Amino acid sequence: MAAEQAAARRAALGSSNVSIAIVDAKTSQVVSPHAAGKGGTNQLQETAEDCANHLKEFIEKSEEPKK
């Protein structure tokens, strides 16, 4: 019963799912896919922050000098 109530609460609060893909403009190859999904009251903000953090990490890694 408790699991059913928790599932009902999650459904009532909603959830968000987002997928992003960074694509190389020259080759059209996906170079960095990422999917994020959150539920709860702060779902949209948390999902957006997750995607933004992934993009930031990708950019920082791309800017590192190659060895």
N, C-alpha and C positions, 0 to 999 in steps of 0.2 A: 504494500500500500504506500509506504513512504517513497519508494522509487517512482511510483506512478505520479504522486503529488509533485515530486521534484521535476519529473519530465513535463508535467503540465505547466509548472511555473516557468521552466525554460522556454516552452512553446509560447506562453503568454508574453514573455519578455522579448521574444524574437531572436533572430540571429542574423549575422551577415557573413557572406562568403565572397572573397575577392581573389581573382587571379591576375597577376601581372607577368608580362614577359618582356625582357629587354632584347631587342632584335638588332643585329648588325645590319646597318643600312646598305652596306656594299654586298653582302652575301645573302641576306634575308634569313640567316641562321639565328635561332633563339640562343642567346648567350647566357641568359640568366632568368629561368622561370621561378616564380614564387607564388604560393597560394596561402591565403590566410583566412581563418574563419573564427569568429568569436560569437559568444552569446551573452546575454545579460544587459544591464542597463547602460553600460558604456561601450556597447558593441561597436558602433560605427567609429568612434574615436580610437578605440584600441586596434581595430582592424586597419584603419588608416595609418596609425603610428607604426604598426608592424610592417606594413608595406614601405613606409618612408624609411624606416631603419634598414630594411633590406636594400633599398635603393642606395642609401648613403654608404653602406658597406661595399656595395658593388663599385660605386664611384671611387671611393677611397682606395680600394684594391686595384682598380684600373689605373690610378694615378701613381702607384708605387713604381719606382724604377725597376726595369727588368734586369735580372742578373744573368 
